[in-house]
Amino acid sequence: MVATAPLDIPVIEPSSCVQEFLQSPRQIFINGKWQDAASGKTFPVYNPASGQEIAQVAEGDSEDIARAVSAARKVFDDPNHIWNTMTPSDRGKLIWRIGDLIMENLDELAELESLDNGKPMGVAKVADVPLSADLFHYMAGWTTKLEGNTIPISVPYAPGAKFHAFTMREPVGVVGQIIPWNFPLLMAAWKLGPALATGNCVILKPAEQTPLTALRLGEIIQEA
């Protein structure tokens, strides 16, 4: 029999900006506003390295999903809403700005990812966060390159007639996205970037084990 000493995990104090984020109410972002869950419930988020509770997050349910979908659908169906009147070029600039802000908040996002997910902060700094920014920068370029096709038509029963046939690429509407726990920020970027670049409205549900960087990304998108 081999006796082992209990694992001694050092407690590392979060930086001041991360402490402020963790101590603030973590709400649900619907229709451009942060708000409590309809039920008023919250759930704890734990640091997997220490088991310590680090935050309380609003616990959304079916009522919150219905509110979010209704708000997103209303925006998508409104031809005069700024999201629908924005030119592809301006939409690309907005998405590029999200990538810039991610890099401006590199240290904070890497620290949150480490606290929330348990991965080494150094890995998050060189992989998860920069790759998330790269994704938004890449998708920003696609907003002006989503084009349809013109199709030559031959109609034997109408000699001499001329037709103009073409396809158009359009957003599908309200997109639901479920994000796993293993790459919380990066997979949120993978889902959000293409959907926003193509003009959709998004309902994003992060994993309940790792919601913090997705919530911080929501603040970044709001700032952009």
FENDAKA-V122769 format. One line per field, one symbol per residue. psi: psi as a letter, one per 30 degrees, with the letter a starting at -180 (. if undefined). Layout:
psi=???
This chain:
psi=kkkklkkjjkjkklleeeeeeeflkjakjkhgkklllefglllkkkjfefgkkflkkkjlaeeeeeeeeeeeeeeefjffkeeffkleeeeeeeeeeeeeeeefgeeeeeeeeeeefflkeeeeefdeeeeeeeeeeefeffeggjlakkkkkjjfgikfkkljkllkkllfbkkkkkklfeieeefeeeeeeeeeegglkkjkjlkffifefeeeeeeeeee.
